[in-house]
Amino acid sequence: MINKYVPFHPVYRVGDELVASETQYSQEFRQNIKQVFDFYQVPYKEDINGNIFIPNQLSKDKDTMWNYTTKANDREWLDTHQ
């Protein structure tokens, strides 16, 4: 299923590992990650509850997901990449 979309989970560095968070993210983070996805032209979908879904293949790339998560938490990056 190449076009399958799965729930987005922020990825954080924990020690030497990249770990996908299972906790619910804030409304502010949701807006920030959508800004990052728009900047990088990442396709995503949002359901009526505000949950974000991304392509399955992309979700498996933890390095890229960590990069996007880090940018979504970086106010300076967000302010300079509208």
Stockholm file with secondary structure:
# STOCKHOLM 1.0

chainA/1-82         MINKYVPFHPVYRVGDELVASETQYSQEFRQNIKQVFDFYQVPYKEDINGNIFIPNQLSKDKDTMWNYTTKANDREWLDTHQ
#=GR chainA/1-82 SS CTTCEEECCCEEEETTEEEECCSCCCHHHHHHHHHHHHHTTCCCEECTTCCEEEEHHHHTCHHHHHHHHHHHTCHHHHHHCC
#=GC SS_cons        CTTCEEECCCEEEETTEEEECCSCCCHHHHHHHHHHHHHTTCCCEECTTCCEEEEHHHHTCHHHHHHHHHHHTCHHHHHHCC
//
